[in-house]
Amino acid sequence: MGAAADADLGISVGAVGDVNNDGFGDYGVSGRFTPAFVASGKNGSVLYTHSQPAQAFEELGDLDGDGVDDFALSSLGSVDV
């Protein structure tokens, strides 16, 4: 990516719960032009990537009963869960 590509990171940041079930809260990050990703609250590793920038992240709890927190993100024209 490089410094120029990362310059807008942090425009959208939000808690998403513990999506990898390691006992640490994870977080989503995006920029105006940078695709969204979810990172581990334990070590910062990327857990999930999205093809578009996100405007918001929302922690949903465990919707499907699998023991792992679920989350939603909104991007221009769509909401993904």
C-alpha positions in Angstrom: 0.0 0.0 0.0 2.5 2.6 1.1 2.1 5.9 3.0 0.1 7.7 0.3 -2.5 4.8 0.0 -2.8 4.6 3.8 -3.1 8.4 4.3 -6.9 8.2 4.7 -7.1 5.2 7.1 -9.0 5.9 10.2 -11.9 7.9 8.6 -14.1 5.0 9.8 -13.2 3.0 12.9 -15.5 0.8 15.0 -15.6 -2.1 17.4 -16.9 -5.4 15.9 -16.8 -7.7 18.9 -14.5 -10.7 19.2 -14.9 -12.1 15.7 -12.1 -14.7 15.9 -13.1 -15.9 19.4 -9.7 -15.3 21.0 -11.0 -13.3 24.0 -10.0 -9.9 22.7 -12.3 -7.3 21.1 -11.5 -6.8 17.4 -12.0 -3.6 15.3 -12.8 -2.4 11.8 -10.9 0.3 10.0 -11.5 2.0 6.7 -10.7 5.2 4.8 -12.5 7.1 2.1 -10.6 5.3 -0.6 -9.1 2.3 1.2 -11.1 -0.9 1.4 -12.3 -1.8 4.9 -10.7 -4.5 7.0 -11.2 -6.0 10.4 -8.1 -6.5 12.6 -7.4 -8.5 15.7 -7.5 -6.7 19.0 -4.8 -9.0 20.2 -2.1 -8.6 17.6 -3.4 -6.3 14.8 -3.5 -9.1 12.1 -6.1 -8.7 9.4 -9.0 -11.1 10.0 -11.4 -9.9 7.3 -11.3 -7.7 4.2 -14.0 -6.0 2.2 -13.8 -4.9 -1.4 -15.0 -1.3 -0.7 -14.4 1.4 1.9 -16.8 1.3 4.8 -18.7 4.2 6.4 -19.5 2.4 9.6 -19.0 -0.8 11.6 -21.5 -2.3 14.1 -21.0 -5.0 16.6 -24.0 -7.4 16.5 -23.2 -10.0 19.1 -23.6 -13.7 18.2 -26.5 -13.7 15.8 -26.2 -17.2 14.5 -25.4 -19.0 17.8 -21.9 -20.3 16.7 -20.1 -18.8 19.7 -18.4 -16.0 17.6 -19.5 -12.4 17.5 -21.0 -11.1 14.2 -20.7 -7.6 12.8 -22.1 -5.4 10.0 -20.4 -2.8 7.9 -22.0 -0.2 5.6 -20.5 1.0 2.4 -21.9 3.2 -0.3 -25.1 1.5 -1.5 -24.9 -1.6 0.7 -24.9 -3.1 4.2 -23.0 -6.4 4.6 -23.4 -8.7 7.6 
